[in-house]
Amino acid sequence: MVPSHLPKPPKGRTIVIGAGKAAASMARAVERHWAGPPERLEGLVVTRYGHAVPCQRIEVVEAAHPVPDAAGRDGARRMLDLVQGLTADDLVLCLISGGGSALLSLPAPGLSLEDKQAVNRALLSCGADIGQMNCVRKHLSAIKGGRLAAAAAPARVVSLLISDVPGNDPATIASGPTVADPTSFADAREILARYGIDPPPAVSKHLEAAQDETPKPGDPRLSKAEATLISSPQEALEAAAAAARAAGVTPVILGDAIEGEAREVAKVMAGIAHQISRHGQPAAAPCVLLSGGETTVTLRGKGRGGRNLEFLLALGVALNGAPGILALACDTDGIDGTEDNAGAVLGPESLTRARALGRDAKTMLADNDGYGFFAALGDLVVTGPTLTNVNDFRAILVL
């Protein structure tokens, strides 16, 4: 997707920057297809540990996700330094994909990395959606919410985006480091209050002071910044639909931006699957329900597992062994949450097999232990890093 969207080389320098789980693979594509002199191409991108690929002129830094670490902080600081002092003849090519919010973590003045880590952990466990999380992140950052593009002015800034967020809003993808931010400090405070998050004192003080607001739409520093969406969850769903048709199965795309608690979304989709099985609506079997988006998990137990395993285990409970219904739920980056799997598969016999092993689905769901459930069955899907990221992918097959 990268080559056809590359801008023409500028008169001056070309600085490549970026962050996300696909950042390194995008940087490699830039190097392989760049039309300008190679010696005038340089830069730095930050990706998740295990997601790096070899590049010649663009440095690749690995850092932690979803909770940021010092490697991400230091990489973000160096990236901000790289775009200082540029001219109108220079080009900043920014490669952004999902995961960039945690990977590009440079605390605002007066805040520490530990402050940001604490808030990040709280947001990840409270059930906040990605837009809410990124609103808070922007207002605790020295680089997100358009600040990176503002620092690069007056150079031209071209951002190529791979979306992993519902709605594909450029200001939300990786917290929009090169895109104007319509949210405010007041919005960030309200989100923390809504979820009962008591942040570190330095964070409270920073949000209350509300100084140095993020660049807003119309900010002259962003007048030469442009962003192009080059890949999205919808494209993944359409590709899956084409594969289903080729196999003689009717695809039904339910949506590419489905949000909500994973276990509640699972109940709704189980109801749709039952309707197909019993009444042939909205399509007759064999058909496959396809969906994307980003569900949330409110942690209540101490188990292991990301939102796809939570969804799949809740789906299994809701279906309760209904014959002829199978499902797969995976994160397209190959990592579901913080574990080593992309997701898992579910069949009509999964709950029965688990009971034979002494594992009760409802009990394990209450403990948020989807990983333990599907690992015991040998039904985890393990792909390793895919080097791209267009959010979650769910397929429910009704035969």
C-alpha positions as CSV (number, residue, x, y, z in Angstrom):
1,M,0.0,0.0,0.0
2,V,2.9,2.4,0.6
3,P,4.6,2.8,-2.9
4,S,1.6,4.3,-4.7
5,H,1.2,7.0,-2.1
6,L,4.8,8.2,-1.8
7,P,5.2,11.9,-2.5
8,K,7.7,13.3,-5.0
9,P,11.2,13.9,-3.5
10,P,11.7,17.5,-2.4
11,K,14.4,20.0,-3.2
12,G,15.8,19.7,0.2
13,R,16.1,16.9,2.8
14,T,13.7,14.0,3.3
15,I,13.2,12.9,6.9
16,V,11.2,9.7,7.5
17,I,9.6,9.3,10.9
18,G,6.9,7.1,12.2
19,A,5.5,4.9,14.9
20,G,3.3,1.8,15.1
21,K,3.3,-1.9,14.7
22,A,3.7,-1.5,11.0
23,A,6.2,1.3,11.1
24,A,9.3,-0.8,10.3
25,S,7.7,-2.6,7.4
26,M,6.4,0.7,6.0
27,A,9.9,2.2,6.3
28,R,11.4,-0.7,4.4
29,A,8.8,-0.2,1.6
30,V,9.8,3.5,1.5
31,E,13.4,2.6,1.1
32,R,12.7,0.1,-1.7
33,H,10.5,2.5,-3.7
34,W,11.9,6.0,-3.0
35,A,12.4,7.9,-6.2
36,G,14.9,10.4,-4.8
37,P,18.7,10.0,-4.1
38,P,19.1,7.4,-1.3
39,E,21.8,9.5,0.4
40,R,19.2,12.3,1.0
41,L,16.9,9.9,2.8
42,E,17.2,9.5,6.5
43,G,15.0,9.0,9.6
44,L,13.8,7.0,12.6
45,V,10.7,4.9,13.3
46,V,9.6,3.2,16.5
47,T,7.8,-0.1,16.5
48,R,6.9,-2.8,19.0
49,Y,9.4,-5.3,20.3
50,G,9.6,-8.2,17.7
51,H,8.2,-6.1,14.9
52,A,11.4,-4.7,13.5
53,V,12.7,-5.4,9.9
54,P,16.1,-4.5,8.5
55,C,16.3,-1.0,6.9
56,Q,19.3,0.7,5.3
57,R,18.9,4.4,5.9
58,I,16.0,4.6,8.3
59,E,16.8,3.6,11.9
60,V,14.3,1.3,13.6
61,V,13.8,1.5,17.3
62,E,11.9,-1.2,19.2
63,A,9.8,-0.2,22.3
64,A,7.1,-1.6,24.6
65,H,3.3,-1.8,23.9
66,P,0.7,-1.3,25.3
67,V,2.4,0.3,28.3
68,P,5.2,2.6,27.2
69,D,8.8,2.3,28.3
70,A,12.0,4.3,28.2
71,A,13.0,3.1,24.7
72,G,9.8,4.6,23.3
73,R,10.3,7.8,25.3
74,D,13.9,8.2,24.1
75,G,12.9,7.3,20.5
76,A,10.1,10.0,20.5
77,R,12.5,12.6,21.9
78,R,15.0,11.8,19.1
79,M,12.3,12.0,16.5
80,L,11.2,15.4,17.7
81,D,14.8,16.5,17.5
82,L,15.1,15.2,13.9
83,V,12.4,17.6,12.6
84,Q,13.8,20.7,14.3
85,G,15.2,23.4,12.0
86,L,13.8,22.3,8.7
87,T,13.0,24.6,5.8
88,A,10.1,24.9,3.4
89,D,12.2,22.9,0.9
90,D,12.3,19.9,3.2
91,L,9.9,16.9,3.4
92,V,8.9,15.0,6.5
93,L,7.3,11.7,5.6
94,C,5.5,10.2,8.6
95,L,4.5,6.6,8.7
96,I,1.7,5.9,11.2
97,S,0.0,2.7,12.2
98,G,-1.8,1.3,15.2
99,G,0.1,1.1,18.4
100,G,1.8,4.4,17.9
101,S,0.2,6.0,20.9
102,A,2.1,3.8,23.4
103,L,5.3,3.5,21.2
104,L,5.6,7.3,20.8
105,S,5.5,8.3,24.4
106,L,7.2,11.6,25.3
107,P,5.8,13.0,28.5
108,A,4.8,16.7,28.6
109,P,7.0,19.0,30.7
110,G,6.6,18.3,34.3
111,L,5.5,14.7,33.8
112,S,7.5,11.5,34.1
113,L,7.4,8.2,32.2
114,E,6.1,6.6,35.4
115,D,3.2,9.1,35.4
116,K,2.2,8.1,31.9
117,Q,2.6,4.4,32.6
118,A,0.2,4.6,35.5
119,V,-2.4,6.5,33.5
120,N,-2.0,4.1,30.6
121,R,-2.5,1.0,32.8
122,A,-5.6,2.5,34.3
123,L,-7.1,3.4,30.9
124,L,-6.4,-0.1,29.6
125,S,-8.3,-1.8,32.4
126,C,-11.3,0.5,32.9
127,G,-13.2,-0.1,29.7
128,A,-12.4,3.2,28.0
129,D,-12.6,3.2,24.2
130,I,-9.6,4.1,22.0
131,G,-10.8,7.6,21.3
132,Q,-11.1,8.3,25.0
133,M,-7.7,6.8,25.7
134,N,-6.0,8.8,23.0
135,C,-7.6,12.1,24.1
136,V,-6.0,11.7,27.5
137,R,-2.7,10.5,26.0
138,K,-2.5,13.6,23.8
139,H,-2.9,15.9,26.7
140,L,-0.1,14.2,28.6
141,S,2.3,14.3,25.7
142,A,4.9,16.5,24.1
143,I,4.6,14.9,20.7
144,K,1.0,13.7,20.1
145,G,-2.1,15.6,19.0
146,G,-0.4,17.5,16.2
147,R,2.7,18.6,18.1
148,L,5.1,16.6,15.9
149,A,3.8,18.4,12.8
150,A,4.0,21.7,14.5
151,A,7.6,21.1,15.4
152,A,8.4,20.3,11.8
153,A,7.0,23.6,10.3
154,P,7.7,25.1,7.8
155,A,8.6,21.8,6.1
156,R,5.9,19.9,4.2
157,V,4.6,17.0,6.3
158,V,3.0,14.0,4.5
159,S,1.6,11.3,6.7
160,L,0.7,7.8,5.5
161,L,-1.8,6.1,7.8
162,I,-2.8,2.5,8.4
163,S,-5.9,2.7,10.5
164,D,-6.6,0.4,13.5
165,V,-9.4,2.6,15.0
166,P,-13.1,2.6,14.5
167,G,-14.1,5.3,12.1
168,N,-10.5,5.8,10.7
169,D,-10.2,9.3,12.2
170,P,-6.7,10.5,11.5
171,A,-6.7,12.5,14.7
172,T,-7.2,9.2,16.7
173,I,-4.8,6.9,14.8
174,A,-1.7,6.7,17.1
175,S,-3.1,9.8,18.8
176,G,-2.6,11.9,15.7
177,P,1.0,13.2,16.1
178,T,0.8,15.1,12.8
179,V,-2.9,15.9,12.8
180,A,-4.8,18.8,14.4
181,D,-6.5,17.8,17.7
182,P,-10.2,18.8,18.3
183,T,-10.2,17.6,21.9
184,S,-9.2,19.6,25.0
185,F,-7.7,19.4,28.5
186,A,-11.3,19.6,29.8
187,D,-12.2,16.5,27.7
188,A,-9.2,14.6,29.2
189,R,-10.2,15.5,32.7
190,E,-13.8,14.5,32.1
191,I,-12.7,11.0,30.8
192,L,-10.6,10.3,33.9
193,A,-13.5,11.4,36.1
194,R,-16.0,9.3,34.2
195,Y,-14.0,6.1,34.8
196,G,-13.0,6.9,38.4
197,I,-9.3,7.1,37.6
198,D,-7.3,8.9,40.2
199,P,-4.1,9.9,38.4
200,P,-0.7,10.7,39.9
201,P,-0.6,14.2,41.4
202,A,1.6,15.6,38.6
203,V,-0.9,14.4,36.0
204,S,-3.8,16.1,37.9
205,K,-1.8,19.3,38.2
206,H,-0.9,19.3,34.5
207,L,-4.5,18.7,33.3
208,E,-5.9,21.4,35.7
209,A,-3.3,24.0,34.5
210,A,-4.4,23.3,30.9
211,Q,-1.4,25.1,29.5
212,D,0.1,24.6,26.0
213,E,-3.1,23.2,24.4
214,T,-2.7,20.8,21.4
215,P,-2.7,22.4,17.9
216,K,-6.3,22.9,16.7
217,P,-7.8,22.8,13.2
218,G,-6.7,25.9,11.4
219,D,-3.4,26.2,13.3
220,P,-1.0,27.8,10.8
221,R,1.8,25.5,11.9
222,L,-0.1,22.6,10.3
223,S,-0.9,24.4,7.1
224,K,1.5,22.2,5.1
225,A,0.6,18.9,6.9
226,E,-1.5,16.4,5.0
227,A,-2.6,12.9,5.9
228,T,-3.7,10.0,3.7
229,L,-5.3,6.8,4.8
230,I,-3.6,3.9,2.8
231,S,-5.2,0.9,4.5
232,S,-8.1,0.2,6.8
233,P,-10.2,-2.5,8.6
234,Q,-12.8,-2.3,5.8
235,E,-10.3,-3.6,3.3
236,A,-9.5,-6.6,5.4
237,L,-13.2,-7.4,5.7
238,E,-13.8,-7.0,2.0
239,A,-10.8,-9.3,1.3
240,A,-12.3,-11.9,3.7
241,A,-15.7,-11.6,2.0
242,A,-14.1,-12.3,-1.4
243,A,-12.4,-15.4,0.0
244,A,-15.8,-16.6,1.5
245,R,-17.6,-16.1,-1.8
246,A,-14.9,-18.1,-3.6
247,A,-15.5,-20.9,-1.1
248,G,-19.3,-20.9,-1.7
249,V,-20.1,-19.1,1.5
250,T,-22.2,-16.0,1.7
251,P,-20.4,-13.2,3.5
252,V,-22.3,-10.7,5.7
253,I,-20.2,-7.7,6.8
254,L,-21.6,-6.4,10.0
255,G,-19.3,-3.4,10.3
256,D,-15.7,-2.3,10.5
257,A,-16.1,-0.1,13.6
258,I,-17.9,-2.2,16.2
259,E,-17.1,-1.1,19.7
260,G,-18.3,-2.0,23.2
261,E,-17.5,-4.5,26.0
262,A,-16.2,-7.6,24.3
263,R,-18.6,-9.9,26.2
264,E,-21.6,-7.8,25.3
265,V,-20.7,-7.6,21.6
266,A,-20.4,-11.4,21.7
267,K,-24.0,-11.8,23.0
268,V,-25.3,-9.7,20.2
269,M,-23.4,-11.6,17.5
270,A,-24.5,-14.9,19.1
271,G,-28.1,-13.8,18.6
272,I,-27.5,-13.0,15.0
273,A,-25.8,-16.4,14.4
274,H,-28.8,-18.1,16.1
275,Q,-31.2,-16.2,13.8
276,I,-29.3,-17.4,10.7
277,S,-29.3,-21.0,12.0
278,R,-33.0,-21.0,12.9
279,H,-34.6,-18.7,10.3
280,G,-32.1,-18.0,7.5
281,Q,-32.0,-14.3,8.3
282,P,-30.3,-12.0,7.4
283,A,-28.8,-14.7,5.1
284,A,-29.2,-18.4,4.6
285,A,-26.5,-20.8,5.7
286,P,-23.7,-21.4,4.8
287,C,-22.7,-17.8,5.6
288,V,-20.1,-16.0,7.6
289,L,-20.5,-13.0,9.8
290,L,-17.5,-10.7,9.4
291,S,-16.7,-7.7,11.6
292,G,-13.9,-5.5,12.7
293,G,-13.4,-2.7,15.2
294,E,-12.1,-2.5,18.7
295,T,-14.0,-3.9,21.7
296,T,-13.0,-3.2,25.3
297,V,-12.5,-5.3,28.4
298,T,-13.2,-4.1,31.9
299,L,-10.9,-6.2,34.1
300,R,-12.7,-7.9,36.9
301,G,-10.5,-11.1,37.4
302,K,-6.9,-12.0,37.3
303,G,-6.8,-14.2,34.2
304,R,-4.8,-13.8,31.0
305,G,-6.1,-12.8,27.6
306,G,-6.8,-9.9,25.2
307,R,-10.1,-8.6,24.0
308,N,-10.4,-11.2,21.2
309,L,-10.2,-14.1,23.6
310,E,-12.7,-12.4,25.9
311,F,-15.0,-12.0,22.9
312,L,-14.6,-15.6,21.8
313,L,-15.1,-17.1,25.3
314,A,-18.2,-15.0,25.8
315,L,-19.5,-16.0,22.4
316,G,-19.0,-19.7,23.3
317,V,-21.0,-19.2,26.5
318,A,-23.8,-17.5,24.6
319,L,-23.9,-20.1,21.9
320,N,-23.7,-23.0,24.4
321,G,-22.6,-25.6,21.9
322,A,-25.1,-24.7,19.2
323,P,-24.4,-27.0,16.2
324,G,-22.9,-25.8,13.0
325,I,-21.5,-22.5,14.3
326,L,-17.8,-21.9,14.4
327,A,-15.8,-18.7,15.0
328,L,-12.4,-17.1,14.8
329,A,-11.4,-13.8,16.5
330,C,-7.9,-12.4,16.1
331,D,-6.0,-9.1,16.2
332,T,-4.5,-8.4,12.7
333,D,-1.2,-7.4,14.1
334,G,-0.7,-11.0,15.4
335,I,-0.8,-10.1,19.1
336,D,-4.0,-10.1,21.2
337,G,-3.4,-7.7,24.0
338,T,0.0,-8.5,25.7
339,E,0.1,-12.3,25.0
340,D,1.8,-14.3,22.3
341,N,-1.2,-15.2,20.3
342,A,-3.3,-13.4,17.7
343,G,-6.5,-14.9,19.0
344,A,-8.3,-18.3,18.9
345,V,-10.9,-20.5,17.3
346,L,-14.2,-21.7,18.7
347,G,-16.3,-24.7,17.7
348,P,-19.6,-26.3,18.9
349,E,-17.6,-28.8,21.0
350,S,-15.3,-26.3,22.7
351,L,-17.2,-26.0,26.0
352,T,-17.7,-29.8,26.2
353,R,-14.0,-30.4,25.6
354,A,-13.1,-27.8,28.2
355,R,-15.4,-29.4,30.8
356,A,-13.7,-32.7,30.2
357,L,-10.5,-30.9,31.2
358,G,-12.0,-29.5,34.4
359,R,-12.4,-26.0,33.0
360,D,-15.7,-24.1,33.1
361,A,-16.2,-21.4,30.5
362,K,-18.4,-19.2,32.7
363,T,-16.0,-19.3,35.6
364,M,-13.0,-18.5,33.3
365,L,-14.9,-15.7,31.6
366,A,-15.6,-14.1,35.0
367,D,-11.9,-14.3,35.7
368,N,-11.0,-12.7,32.2
369,D,-9.1,-15.9,31.5
370,G,-9.7,-16.5,27.8
371,Y,-6.1,-17.4,27.3
372,G,-6.2,-20.2,29.9
373,F,-9.4,-21.6,28.3
374,F,-8.2,-21.7,24.7
375,A,-4.6,-22.7,25.6
376,A,-5.9,-25.7,27.4
377,L,-7.8,-26.7,24.3
378,G,-4.9,-26.1,22.0
379,D,-7.1,-23.7,20.0
380,L,-5.0,-20.5,20.2
381,V,-4.0,-18.9,16.9
382,V,-0.3,-18.1,17.0
383,T,1.0,-16.2,13.9
384,G,3.8,-14.0,15.4
385,P,3.9,-10.3,14.4
386,T,2.2,-9.8,11.0
387,L,4.0,-6.4,10.6
388,T,0.7,-4.6,9.8
389,N,-2.3,-3.6,11.9
390,V,-5.9,-3.0,10.8
391,N,-7.5,-3.8,14.2
392,D,-9.5,-6.8,15.2
393,F,-11.0,-9.4,12.8
394,R,-13.9,-11.6,13.7
395,A,-15.5,-14.3,11.6
396,I,-18.5,-16.4,12.7
397,L,-19.3,-19.3,10.3
398,V,-22.8,-20.7,10.3
399,L,-23.2,-24.0,8.4
